[in-house]
Amino acid sequence: MNGIIHNHLNGLRIISKIRVGQKINTINGLSVYKEGFMSWVNRIWFKDSKIETLRVLTELYTVIYKNVDDIIKNDNLTKSDLNTRNYLLIKLAEQLRSSVTGIENLSKTYINYQTTTAGLEGIVHDYLIITYQTIIENIIIDESPELKKNIVYNNDVIFKYESSSKNKLTVPIPSNILTEENLEIHDEIASGTSLTSTNSLP
């Protein structure tokens, strides 16, 4: 699973680096086209179109959501496994929020193509943010202060962070490792924070 998450993180890092005017190369894996005539030729020759960009991005964020869901539902974990899971989920959350900037820049590149910009917006709202909230509700958020910030897409707040005395951000402790130490850790977490999103979970 770590290898799969590593691939997801790399994909999200690439997306987060997209600047306005750049386009995604989906021919061999995922990369960003260099601006210029040859990139245009390659896109035409290999039919690397806007539709293909939407398909690849939708597939990526869908697979990430499914893998995150599988990780969270796995409760047969040791304490070490829980720590690893929390670390991986935090890294995914950080890169998911970073990738919002890349998709926003991509939408500005395709500003004159409403179907494409609508598709990109749908990916952000229907996949990215849903996955992000799912992760946030299942990690110890104090380990990453960056996650305690709102997420903005095209000047709209699409994920709102709110401090609260009611905590939802705990890592569930399986019954098979309910040791006194773990229970103390769980109690310490219980005074944390919760988040709300402009989207609802599926």
MARSETOR-76322 format. One record per residue (C-alpha): residue in three letters; z, y, x. Coordinates in Angstrom, 2 decimals. Layout:
SITE,ALA,Z,Y,X
...
***
This chain:
SITE,MET,0.00,0.00,0.00
SITE,ASN,0.73,2.38,2.89
SITE,GLY,-2.89,2.11,4.01
SITE,ILE,-4.12,2.99,0.53
SITE,ILE,-1.81,6.00,0.34
SITE,HIS,-3.01,7.08,3.81
SITE,ASN,-6.60,7.08,2.52
SITE,HIS,-5.56,9.10,-0.52
SITE,LEU,-3.78,11.64,1.69
SITE,ASN,-6.84,12.02,3.91
SITE,GLY,-9.08,12.57,0.90
SITE,LEU,-6.74,15.21,-0.51
SITE,ARG,-6.51,16.95,2.88
SITE,ILE,-10.30,17.18,3.02
SITE,ILE,-10.46,18.64,-0.48
SITE,SER,-7.77,21.20,0.34
SITE,LYS,-9.89,22.51,3.23
SITE,ILE,-12.88,23.44,1.03
SITE,ARG,-13.73,27.14,1.20
SITE,VAL,-15.66,29.19,-1.32
SITE,GLY,-19.37,28.53,-0.79
SITE,GLN,-18.86,25.03,0.60
SITE,LYS,-19.72,21.76,-1.16
SITE,ILE,-18.49,18.20,-0.93
SITE,ASN,-20.45,15.55,0.92
SITE,THR,-20.05,12.26,-0.99
SITE,ILE,-22.75,10.28,0.85
SITE,ASN,-20.51,8.41,3.28
SITE,GLY,-16.91,8.73,2.22
SITE,LEU,-15.69,12.25,1.65
SITE,SER,-16.35,15.31,3.80
SITE,VAL,-17.37,18.95,3.53
SITE,TYR,-20.96,20.07,4.10
SITE,LYS,-21.60,22.61,6.81
SITE,GLU,-23.33,25.63,5.36
SITE,GLY,-27.04,25.76,6.16
SITE,PHE,-30.55,24.57,5.34
SITE,MET,-30.07,20.99,6.57
SITE,SER,-27.10,20.47,4.29
SITE,TRP,-29.27,21.53,1.37
SITE,VAL,-31.97,19.07,2.47
SITE,ASN,-29.45,16.22,2.73
SITE,ARG,-28.05,16.96,-0.71
SITE,ILE,-31.53,16.88,-2.22
SITE,TRP,-32.68,13.78,-0.30
SITE,PHE,-29.55,11.71,-1.03
SITE,LYS,-29.16,13.11,-4.58
SITE,ASP,-25.69,14.36,-3.71
SITE,SER,-25.50,16.53,-6.80
SITE,LYS,-22.85,18.41,-8.74
SITE,ILE,-22.64,15.43,-11.09
SITE,GLU,-21.92,13.13,-8.15
SITE,THR,-19.23,15.51,-6.93
SITE,LEU,-17.49,15.38,-10.31
SITE,ARG,-17.80,11.58,-10.44
SITE,VAL,-16.29,11.06,-6.98
SITE,LEU,-13.45,13.52,-7.55
SITE,THR,-12.62,12.04,-10.96
SITE,GLU,-12.57,8.55,-9.46
SITE,LEU,-10.32,9.66,-6.58
SITE,TYR,-7.71,11.35,-8.76
SITE,THR,-7.79,8.49,-11.29
SITE,VAL,-7.10,5.90,-8.58
SITE,ILE,-4.32,8.06,-7.13
SITE,TYR,-2.64,8.24,-10.53
SITE,LYS,-2.85,4.48,-11.02
SITE,ASN,-1.43,3.77,-7.57
SITE,VAL,1.38,6.28,-8.07
SITE,ASP,2.21,4.67,-11.40
SITE,ASP,2.33,1.22,-9.75
SITE,ILE,4.59,2.48,-6.97
SITE,ILE,7.04,4.08,-9.40
SITE,LYS,7.18,1.05,-11.69
SITE,ASN,8.01,-1.28,-8.81
SITE,ASP,11.81,-1.58,-9.00
SITE,ASN,12.17,-4.61,-6.74
SITE,LEU,12.94,-2.46,-3.71
SITE,THR,15.49,-2.40,-0.93
SITE,LYS,17.17,0.81,0.16
SITE,SER,14.66,1.09,3.01
SITE,ASP,11.80,0.59,0.56
SITE,LEU,13.20,3.35,-1.65
SITE,ASN,13.27,5.76,1.27
SITE,THR,9.69,4.87,2.18
SITE,ARG,8.58,5.27,-1.41
SITE,ASN,10.24,8.67,-1.69
SITE,TYR,8.58,9.81,1.55
SITE,LEU,5.11,8.66,0.48
SITE,LEU,5.42,10.20,-2.97
SITE,ILE,6.55,13.51,-1.49
SITE,LYS,3.55,13.56,0.86
SITE,LEU,1.23,12.79,-2.04
SITE,ALA,2.76,15.58,-4.14
SITE,GLU,2.38,18.06,-1.27
SITE,GLN,-1.28,17.17,-0.77
SITE,LEU,-2.01,17.12,-4.49
SITE,ARG,-0.80,20.70,-4.86
SITE,SER,-2.73,21.71,-1.72
SITE,SER,-5.92,20.19,-3.11
SITE,VAL,-5.72,22.54,-6.10
SITE,THR,-6.84,25.36,-3.78
SITE,GLY,-9.87,23.37,-2.64
SITE,ILE,-10.93,22.54,-6.18
SITE,GLU,-10.47,26.17,-7.20
SITE,ASN,-12.69,27.25,-4.30
SITE,LEU,-15.25,24.63,-5.35
SITE,SER,-15.23,26.01,-8.89
SITE,LYS,-15.96,29.48,-7.48
SITE,THR,-18.89,28.00,-5.55
SITE,TYR,-20.25,26.65,-8.84
SITE,ILE,-19.31,29.73,-10.87
SITE,ASN,-22.78,29.89,-12.46
SITE,TYR,-22.64,26.26,-13.63
SITE,GLN,-20.26,26.13,-16.58
SITE,THR,-20.45,22.36,-17.06
SITE,THR,-19.40,21.81,-13.45
SITE,THR,-16.57,24.35,-13.52
SITE,ALA,-15.34,22.84,-16.79
SITE,GLY,-15.43,19.40,-15.20
SITE,LEU,-13.42,20.60,-12.21
SITE,GLU,-10.88,22.25,-14.50
SITE,GLY,-10.60,18.98,-16.42
SITE,ILE,-9.87,17.07,-13.21
SITE,VAL,-7.07,19.50,-12.37
SITE,HIS,-5.47,19.45,-15.83
SITE,ASP,-6.11,15.86,-16.90
SITE,TYR,-5.52,14.00,-13.65
SITE,LEU,-4.10,16.07,-10.80
SITE,ILE,-1.29,17.83,-12.62
SITE,ILE,-0.34,14.76,-14.65
SITE,THR,0.00,12.76,-11.43
SITE,TYR,1.90,15.60,-9.78
SITE,GLN,4.46,15.80,-12.58
SITE,THR,4.87,12.02,-12.62
SITE,ILE,5.72,12.14,-8.92
SITE,ILE,8.05,15.14,-9.23
SITE,GLU,10.10,13.38,-11.89
SITE,ASN,10.63,10.40,-9.59
SITE,ILE,11.48,11.86,-6.19
SITE,ILE,14.35,13.64,-4.48
SITE,ILE,12.74,17.07,-4.49
SITE,ASP,15.26,18.74,-2.15
SITE,GLU,13.50,17.01,0.73
SITE,SER,10.46,19.25,0.19
SITE,PRO,11.21,22.88,-0.78
SITE,GLU,7.46,23.52,-1.07
SITE,LEU,7.47,21.48,-4.28
SITE,LYS,9.88,23.93,-5.90
SITE,LYS,7.05,26.37,-6.57
SITE,ASN,4.66,26.96,-9.44
SITE,ILE,1.06,25.80,-9.19
SITE,VAL,-1.65,28.33,-10.04
SITE,TYR,-5.30,27.58,-10.77
SITE,ASN,-7.76,30.44,-11.30
SITE,ASN,-4.86,32.86,-11.87
SITE,ASP,-3.23,30.65,-14.52
SITE,VAL,0.11,28.92,-13.96
SITE,ILE,-0.65,25.28,-14.68
SITE,PHE,2.66,23.85,-13.48
SITE,LYS,5.86,25.81,-13.87
SITE,TYR,8.98,25.08,-11.86
SITE,GLU,12.25,25.84,-13.59
SITE,SER,15.73,25.43,-12.16
SITE,SER,18.05,23.55,-14.46
SITE,SER,21.47,21.98,-14.41
SITE,LYS,19.94,18.89,-15.97
SITE,ASN,18.41,16.65,-13.34
SITE,LYS,15.38,14.42,-13.82
SITE,LEU,14.44,14.17,-10.18
SITE,THR,16.14,10.97,-9.14
SITE,VAL,14.91,7.84,-7.45
SITE,PRO,15.87,4.95,-9.76
SITE,ILE,18.13,2.45,-8.02
SITE,PRO,17.33,-1.19,-8.90
SITE,SER,20.23,-3.28,-10.20
SITE,ASN,19.92,-5.68,-7.27
SITE,ILE,21.06,-2.99,-4.82
SITE,LEU,23.67,-1.17,-6.91
SITE,THR,26.08,-0.90,-4.00
SITE,GLU,28.95,1.56,-3.90
SITE,GLU,27.03,3.63,-1.32
SITE,ASN,23.92,3.82,-3.48
SITE,LEU,25.93,4.82,-6.52
SITE,GLU,27.48,7.66,-4.52
SITE,ILE,23.99,8.78,-3.44
SITE,HIS,22.83,8.61,-7.05
SITE,ASP,25.80,10.74,-8.20
SITE,GLU,25.06,13.36,-5.52
SITE,ILE,21.48,13.64,-6.75
SITE,ALA,22.61,14.08,-10.35
SITE,SER,23.23,17.81,-10.01
SITE,GLY,19.65,18.64,-9.00
SITE,THR,16.76,20.27,-10.84
SITE,SER,14.02,19.55,-13.37
SITE,LEU,10.47,20.76,-13.83
SITE,THR,8.22,21.51,-16.71
SITE,SER,4.44,21.54,-16.85
SITE,THR,1.88,23.15,-19.08
SITE,ASN,0.49,19.62,-19.51
SITE,SER,2.13,16.68,-21.24
SITE,LEU,2.23,13.19,-19.82
SITE,PRO,-0.32,10.68,-21.14
***
